[in-house]
Amino acid sequence: MEFLFNFFAFAAESGVTDPNASGADLSAGNWLSMLFLIIPIALMYVILIVPQKRKEKKMKETIAGAIVGDQIVTIGGLTGKIVNIKDDEITFETSVERTKVTVKKWAIRDVIKPISS
């Protein structure tokens, strides 16, 4: 705890410039103040953006791996069994009456593989 206090006290003092300071002494304070801006941005990137990209990549792989016969759930909540896959569209049956619905691949939230024994 004392280390953090000393670190922040040093950072606060680095804003005060000595009129007799050389160029190297002046640039050290600039780097320290830049670190206070860079570190939170880097942490935010690592904590928020990287996991989201991983999740999106996994979802794209799951949707690309869907085959006829798999169960899907759309972002609107419709569920059904895939009967046809085209370029960027999937047709699925939704109920006992075998109502066919065609949606874009980006509208799929989940792909459920059938249990095989």
Residue frames as a rotation matrix with the C-alpha (Angstrom) as fourth column:
MET 1
0.570 0.822 0.000 0.00
0.822 -0.570 0.000 0.00
0.000 0.000 -1.000 0.00
GLU 2
0.452 -0.493 -0.744 2.84
0.146 -0.781 0.607 2.32
-0.880 -0.383 -0.281 0.81
PHE 3
-0.585 -0.662 0.469 4.39
0.531 0.124 0.838 1.54
-0.613 0.739 0.279 -2.57
LEU 4
-0.023 0.671 0.742 1.26
0.970 -0.163 0.178 2.82
0.241 0.724 -0.647 -4.37
PHE 5
0.815 0.310 -0.489 1.22
0.473 -0.844 0.253 5.96
-0.334 -0.438 -0.835 -2.27
ASN 6
0.001 -0.914 -0.407 4.87
0.109 -0.404 0.908 6.65
-0.994 -0.045 0.099 -3.11
PHE 7
-0.553 -0.172 0.815 4.24
0.776 0.250 0.579 5.89
-0.303 0.953 -0.005 -6.78
PHE 8
0.372 0.787 0.491 1.34
0.882 -0.465 0.077 8.34
0.289 0.405 -0.867 -7.04
ALA 9
0.721 -0.195 -0.664 3.23
0.265 -0.809 0.525 10.97
-0.640 -0.555 -0.532 -5.04
PHE 10
-0.405 -0.912 0.061 6.14
0.328 -0.083 0.941 10.65
-0.853 0.401 0.333 -7.47
ALA 11
-0.338 0.359 0.870 3.74
0.938 0.050 0.344 10.97
0.080 0.932 -0.353 -10.41
ALA 12
0.752 0.649 -0.114 2.21
0.659 -0.746 0.101 14.11
-0.020 -0.151 -0.988 -8.93
GLU 13
0.400 -0.691 -0.602 5.65
0.096 -0.621 0.778 15.63
-0.911 -0.369 -0.182 -8.40
SER 14
-0.411 -0.619 0.669 6.68
0.717 0.235 0.657 14.83
-0.564 0.749 0.347 -11.98
GLY 15
0.457 0.649 0.608 4.24
0.878 -0.440 -0.191 17.49
0.143 0.620 -0.771 -13.24
VAL 16
0.885 -0.242 -0.396 6.39
-0.052 -0.899 0.435 20.19
-0.462 -0.365 -0.809 -11.61
THR 17
0.688 -0.654 0.315 9.28
0.590 0.252 -0.767 21.04
0.423 0.713 0.559 -13.91
ASP 18
0.353 -0.707 -0.613 12.66
0.560 -0.365 0.744 22.21
-0.750 -0.606 0.267 -12.75
PRO 19
0.924 0.037 -0.381 13.85
-0.238 -0.725 -0.647 25.21
-0.300 0.688 -0.661 -14.80
ASN 20
0.051 -0.988 -0.149 17.40
-0.943 -0.097 0.320 23.78
-0.330 0.124 -0.936 -14.75
ALA 21
0.298 0.122 0.947 16.33
-0.111 0.989 -0.093 20.28
-0.948 -0.078 0.309 -15.88
SER 22
-0.752 -0.590 -0.295 17.89
-0.410 0.067 0.910 18.69
-0.517 0.805 -0.292 -18.93
GLY 23
-0.267 0.660 -0.703 15.91
-0.916 0.053 0.398 17.22
0.299 0.750 0.590 -21.85
ALA 24
-0.586 0.004 -0.810 16.16
0.028 1.000 -0.015 13.67
0.810 -0.031 -0.586 -20.46
ASP 25
-0.936 0.240 -0.256 14.67
0.270 0.026 -0.963 14.76
-0.225 -0.970 -0.089 -17.14
LEU 26
-0.514 0.779 -0.359 11.75
-0.729 -0.617 -0.295 16.46
-0.451 0.111 0.885 -18.84
SER 27
-0.291 0.408 -0.865 10.91
-0.734 0.484 0.476 13.48
0.613 0.774 0.158 -21.04
ALA 28
-0.911 -0.051 -0.410 10.73
0.187 0.835 -0.517 11.11
0.369 -0.548 -0.751 -18.04
GLY 29
-0.714 0.689 -0.125 7.71
-0.133 -0.309 -0.942 12.97
-0.687 -0.656 0.312 -16.69
ASN 30
-0.224 0.626 -0.747 5.98
-0.968 -0.232 0.096 12.82
-0.113 0.745 0.658 -20.08
TRP 31
-0.575 -0.037 -0.817 6.40
-0.336 0.922 0.195 9.06
0.746 0.386 -0.543 -20.30
LEU 32
-0.955 0.210 -0.211 4.99
0.285 0.442 -0.851 8.59
-0.086 -0.872 -0.482 -16.83
SER 33
-0.454 0.835 -0.311 1.94
-0.484 -0.524 -0.701 10.69
-0.748 -0.168 0.642 -17.58
MET 34
-0.253 0.335 -0.908 1.43
-0.916 0.220 0.336 8.77
0.312 0.916 0.251 -20.84
LEU 35
-0.885 -0.097 -0.455 1.48
0.011 0.973 -0.231 5.51
0.465 -0.209 -0.860 -18.90
PHE 36
-0.765 0.643 -0.042 -1.46
-0.006 -0.072 -0.997 6.72
-0.644 -0.763 0.059 -16.85
LEU 37
-0.011 0.763 -0.647 -3.41
-0.884 -0.309 -0.350 6.99
-0.467 0.568 0.678 -20.09
ILE 38
-0.295 -0.196 -0.935 -2.15
-0.802 0.583 0.130 3.86
0.520 0.788 -0.329 -21.83
ILE 39
-0.986 -0.165 0.020 -2.56
-0.148 0.812 -0.564 1.35
0.077 -0.559 -0.826 -18.98
PRO 40
-0.391 0.901 0.190 -6.34
-0.261 0.090 -0.961 1.84
-0.883 -0.425 0.200 -18.47
ILE 41
0.247 0.463 -0.851 -6.95
-0.944 -0.083 -0.320 1.67
-0.219 0.882 0.417 -22.22
ALA 42
-0.519 -0.516 -0.681 -4.92
-0.648 0.757 -0.080 -1.54
0.557 0.400 -0.728 -22.49
LEU 43
-0.939 0.214 0.271 -6.74
-0.087 0.612 -0.786 -3.08
-0.334 -0.762 -0.556 -19.53
MET 44
-0.038 0.981 -0.189 -10.11
-0.574 -0.176 -0.799 -2.17
-0.818 0.078 0.570 -20.99
TYR 45
0.051 -0.017 -0.999 -9.11
-0.967 0.248 -0.053 -3.78
0.249 0.969 -0.004 -24.30
VAL 46
-0.810 -0.451 -0.375 -7.97
-0.357 0.886 -0.295 -6.99
0.465 -0.105 -0.879 -22.58
ILE 47
-0.846 0.492 0.203 -10.99
-0.025 0.345 -0.938 -7.21
-0.532 -0.799 -0.280 -20.26
LEU 48
0.019 0.970 -0.243 -13.78
-0.333 -0.223 -0.916 -6.20
-0.943 0.099 0.319 -22.65
ILE 49
0.317 0.168 -0.933 -12.85
-0.916 -0.200 -0.348 -6.56
-0.245 0.965 0.090 -26.30
VAL 50
-0.653 -0.665 -0.363 -10.73
-0.736 0.670 0.097 -9.74
0.179 0.331 -0.927 -26.44
PRO 51
-0.780 0.385 0.494 -13.34
0.046 0.822 -0.567 -12.02
-0.625 -0.420 -0.659 -24.79
GLN 52
0.245 0.911 -0.332 -16.09
-0.342 -0.239 -0.909 -10.61
-0.907 0.336 0.253 -27.02
LYS 53
0.057 -0.311 -0.949 -14.04
-0.998 -0.017 -0.054 -11.35
0.001 0.950 -0.311 -30.14
ARG 54
-0.918 -0.388 0.089 -13.42
-0.394 0.917 -0.067 -14.91
-0.055 -0.097 -0.994 -28.93
LYS 55
-0.393 0.857 0.334 -17.14
0.048 0.382 -0.923 -15.40
-0.918 -0.346 -0.191 -28.33
GLU 56
0.408 0.538 -0.738 -18.03
-0.670 -0.373 -0.642 -14.06
-0.620 0.756 0.208 -31.79
LYS 57
-0.357 -0.634 -0.686 -15.43
-0.920 0.365 0.142 -16.29
0.160 0.682 -0.713 -33.45
LYS 58
-0.925 0.049 0.378 -16.73
-0.102 0.924 -0.369 -19.37
-0.367 -0.380 -0.849 -31.61
MET 59
-0.007 1.000 0.002 -20.32
-0.105 0.001 -0.994 -18.53
-0.994 -0.007 0.105 -32.61
LYS 60
0.265 0.041 -0.963 -19.36
-0.930 -0.253 -0.267 -18.12
-0.255 0.967 -0.028 -36.28
GLU 61
-0.750 -0.592 -0.295 -17.60
-0.640 0.762 0.098 -21.50
0.166 0.262 -0.951 -36.19
THR 62
-0.688 0.571 0.448 -20.66
0.044 0.649 -0.760 -23.12
-0.725 -0.503 -0.471 -34.57
ILE 63
0.333 0.852 -0.404 -23.02
-0.387 -0.267 -0.882 -21.68
-0.860 0.450 0.242 -37.19
ALA 64
0.007 -0.413 -0.911 -20.66
-1.000 0.025 -0.019 -22.64
0.031 0.910 -0.413 -40.02
GLY 65
-0.907 -0.420 -0.005 -20.57
-0.417 0.903 -0.105 -26.20
0.049 -0.093 -0.995 -38.63
ALA 66
-0.189 0.919 0.347 -24.35
-0.530 0.202 -0.824 -26.57
-0.827 -0.339 0.449 -38.61
ILE 67
-0.984 -0.075 -0.164 -25.69
-0.178 0.558 0.811 -29.37
0.031 0.827 -0.562 -40.81
VAL 68
-0.190 0.960 -0.207 -29.12
-0.672 0.027 0.740 -30.53
0.715 0.280 0.640 -41.92
GLY 69
0.194 0.372 -0.908 -30.84
0.381 0.824 0.419 -32.20
0.904 -0.427 0.018 -38.96
ASP 70
-0.772 -0.491 -0.403 -29.41
0.572 -0.263 -0.777 -29.96
0.276 -0.830 0.485 -36.23
GLN 71
0.415 0.861 -0.294 -31.75
0.906 -0.360 0.224 -28.01
0.087 -0.359 -0.929 -33.97
ILE 72
-0.647 -0.604 0.465 -31.39
0.549 -0.792 -0.265 -24.21
0.528 0.084 0.845 -33.98
VAL 73
0.254 0.647 -0.719 -32.65
0.880 -0.463 -0.106 -21.31
-0.401 -0.606 -0.687 -31.91
THR 74
0.029 -0.193 0.981 -32.99
0.705 -0.691 -0.157 -17.90
0.708 0.696 0.116 -33.58
ILE 75
-0.921 -0.390 -0.012 -32.44
0.300 -0.689 -0.659 -14.54
0.248 -0.611 0.752 -31.92
GLY 76
-0.446 0.841 0.306 -36.23
-0.690 -0.541 0.481 -14.11
0.570 0.003 0.821 -32.02
GLY 77
-0.416 0.224 0.881 -36.76
-0.769 0.430 -0.473 -17.32
-0.485 -0.875 -0.006 -30.04
LEU 78
0.638 0.619 -0.459 -37.96
-0.769 0.547 -0.332 -19.59
0.046 0.564 0.824 -32.87
THR 79
-0.314 -0.719 0.620 -36.70
-0.638 0.643 0.424 -23.15
-0.704 -0.263 -0.660 -32.65
GLY 80
0.783 0.606 -0.141 -36.67
-0.525 0.522 -0.672 -25.93
-0.333 0.600 0.727 -35.17
LYS 81
0.243 -0.650 0.720 -34.77
0.324 0.754 0.571 -28.52
-0.914 0.095 0.394 -37.16
ILE 82
-0.250 -0.444 -0.860 -32.63
-0.654 -0.578 0.488 -27.48
-0.714 0.685 -0.146 -40.14
VAL 83
0.505 0.452 0.736 -33.93
0.262 0.732 -0.629 -28.79
-0.823 0.510 0.251 -43.47
ASN 84
0.629 -0.316 0.711 -31.89
0.734 -0.060 -0.676 -26.73
0.256 0.947 0.194 -45.96
ILE 85
0.304 -0.615 -0.727 -28.73
0.342 -0.642 0.686 -24.60
-0.889 -0.457 0.015 -45.92
LYS 86
0.778 -0.117 0.617 -27.89
0.569 -0.285 -0.771 -22.11
0.266 0.951 -0.155 -48.67
ASP 87
-0.036 -0.886 0.461 -25.11
0.433 -0.430 -0.792 -19.52
0.901 0.172 0.399 -48.85
ASP 88
-0.917 -0.290 0.274 -26.19
-0.077 -0.545 -0.835 -17.23
0.391 -0.787 0.477 -46.03
GLU 89
-0.110 0.946 0.306 -29.70
-0.947 -0.193 0.257 -18.58
0.302 -0.262 0.917 -45.34
ILE 90
-0.996 -0.090 -0.009 -31.00
-0.081 0.930 -0.359 -21.51
0.040 -0.357 -0.933 -43.35
THR 91
-0.117 0.988 -0.099 -34.46
-0.718 -0.015 0.696 -23.05
0.686 0.152 0.711 -43.72
PHE 92
-0.982 -0.189 0.001 -35.87
-0.131 0.678 -0.723 -24.94
0.136 -0.710 -0.691 -40.73
GLU 93
-0.148 0.947 -0.284 -39.09
0.239 0.313 0.919 -26.66
0.960 0.068 -0.272 -39.66
THR 94
-0.633 -0.147 0.760 -40.68
-0.523 -0.643 -0.560 -25.15
0.571 -0.752 0.330 -36.58
SER 95
-0.304 0.618 0.725 -43.57
-0.874 0.122 -0.470 -27.32
-0.379 -0.776 0.504 -35.44
VAL 96
-0.372 0.281 0.885 -45.65
0.098 0.960 -0.263 -30.46
-0.923 -0.012 -0.385 -35.84
GLU 97
0.720 0.694 -0.012 -47.29
0.116 -0.137 -0.984 -28.89
-0.684 0.707 -0.179 -38.91
ARG 98
0.003 -0.862 0.507 -43.78
0.867 0.254 0.428 -28.64
-0.498 0.439 0.748 -40.38
THR 99
0.962 0.259 -0.086 -43.94
0.206 -0.895 -0.394 -24.93
-0.179 0.362 -0.915 -41.00
LYS 100
0.160 -0.948 0.274 -40.81
0.986 0.139 -0.095 -23.93
0.052 0.285 0.957 -42.87
VAL 101
0.941 0.017 -0.339 -39.07
0.089 -0.976 0.200 -20.67
-0.327 -0.219 -0.919 -42.01
THR 102
0.349 -0.856 0.381 -36.02
0.818 0.080 -0.569 -19.19
0.457 0.510 0.729 -43.75
VAL 103
0.944 -0.141 -0.299 -33.65
0.076 -0.787 0.612 -16.93
-0.322 -0.601 -0.732 -41.81
LYS 104
0.548 -0.837 0.020 -30.22
-0.437 -0.306 -0.846 -15.43
0.714 0.454 -0.533 -42.39
LYS 105
0.204 -0.554 -0.807 -27.29
0.584 0.731 -0.354 -17.11
0.786 -0.399 0.473 -40.65
TRP 106
-0.737 -0.529 0.421 -26.61
0.029 -0.647 -0.762 -14.01
0.676 -0.549 0.492 -38.53
ALA 107
-0.029 0.829 0.559 -30.06
-0.811 -0.346 0.472 -14.46
0.584 -0.439 0.682 -36.95
ILE 108
0.508 0.162 -0.846 -29.10
0.183 0.939 0.290 -17.78
0.842 -0.302 0.447 -35.33
ARG 109
0.459 -0.278 0.844 -28.32
-0.824 -0.487 0.288 -17.66
0.330 -0.828 -0.453 -31.63
ASP 110
-0.156 -0.466 0.871 -27.62
-0.761 0.619 0.194 -21.32
-0.629 -0.633 -0.451 -30.88
VAL 111
0.086 0.115 -0.990 -27.04
-0.765 0.644 0.008 -24.62
0.638 0.757 0.143 -32.70
ILE 112
0.115 0.054 0.992 -27.94
-0.831 0.552 0.067 -27.80
-0.544 -0.832 0.109 -30.84
LYS 113
-0.541 -0.388 -0.747 -26.38
-0.742 0.638 0.206 -30.96
0.396 0.665 -0.633 -32.18
PRO 114
0.610 0.781 -0.133 -28.52
-0.636 0.582 0.507 -34.12
0.473 -0.225 0.852 -31.89
ILE 115
0.079 -0.542 0.837 -27.33
-0.843 0.411 0.346 -36.70
-0.532 -0.733 -0.424 -29.37
SER 116
0.410 -0.006 -0.912 -25.78
-0.681 0.664 -0.310 -39.64
0.607 0.748 0.268 -31.19
SER 117
0.664 -0.118 0.738 -25.11
-0.596 0.513 0.618 -42.94
-0.452 -0.850 0.270 -29.49
